[in-house]
Amino acid sequence: MAHSSRRQSFYDGSFTLYRLSPLYYARSASLLLPETLLLHSRRFTESLKGDVLRGVYVGLGEGGEVSIASGSLKTCQWTLLDPRSAISDEDENQGLGFPGLEGIKVDAQYEKTTYTALLLRNPDSTASRDTNQIYLPLLMIRMPPALRDSLIAYIGTTFDTRIEPMRLSSYFMGHMLEQYLEESVNAGSEQFEKMMKSIQLVLGFKNIVAPDLKALSIDIRREEVTGFITKGKALIQKASSGGSAGRRVKQSGEGDKQPRPFMTAMKKYIAEQTSLDIEHKDISLSKLSCGGFALSADGKVRFLAPIPTALTEDGLPESQLAQGAIAGMMEQLLAEASARSAQSSD
């Protein structure tokens, strides 16, 4: 019985994040040309089917985890991302366009499903303009472990690039949340109700802080979120006028950054309820989720699909507001990956 390969939406499941150093290629043809991508489509397909890649077998083999769940491999496609359209046809059909992303999309098509990876670059970046290299600092992979490892091996050896997992700091995760909250609040109270759900935070502890406590989950209901933001702004204002409330400890490598209202209020709330300082060096934010996304410190991200609804007073789809907020978060991920790659290359 024949099966059709189901193409996943950008919003289906979690991506694992990696950061890349510049990709080098010896050929005169740019990596971003269709004929060059077609070449890598063929080579990567052959490698997954068990052909030799630089003397190392990287195929998944018979009965591998991917084959059992998804059927046999049909083909792999390397294509340019169109910054004017959605990641997948499914998203396009549902009006969930996600403009602005530039880079390469890798689709591994099996009989029953398609797995995806994205190599992304900042459209405004001027880094790595040499003729024999390209800068794609952020790699997002949504694949089973064996397939993911094969892709990482292929990219690393073929393009002589260093690929490292992109762990997310507590500060960066909080910054992502603050940005989404700002976009949601600015959209107005009615849109806020549609873009925002409850906020879940999970704090992780080292044994030296709490020997019998490994994690602490905090759930802030949607109707309480704006109150936290208001309180946080008041604490920041108080701090700027000479008080100490709302100030955050400067963390190594982060430079001088302004306090964020929600996380500032959250810090005070947790301190009052538990006597814990969430900015202690042995306490970290390990997970967070809200109406638009979920993040974890081990470098995983999932964006939740906006629900297509009616038009706003300006004639725009209401879901476009949430998509704009998510696009801003993608820009932050790209900027973070670019900054870390630049630091590691110095």
Secondary structure, DSSP 8 states (H G I E B T S, - for coil): -----B---TTSS-EEEEEE--EE--SSS-TTSHHHHHHHHHHHHHHHTT-EETTEE----TT-HHHHHH-SEEEEEEEE--TTS-SSHHHHHTT---TT-EEEEEEEEESSBEEEEEEEE-TT--S---TTEE---EEEEES-HHHHHHHHHHHHHHTT--EEE----HHHHHHHHHHHHHHHHHT-HHHHHHH---EEEEEEE-TTT-TT--EEEEEE-HHHHHHHHHHHHHHHHHHHTT--TT-----TTT-S----HHHHHHHHHHHHHH---TTSTTEEEEEEE-SSEEEETTTEEEE-------B-TTS-BHHHHHHHHHHHHHHHHHHHHHHHHHHHH-
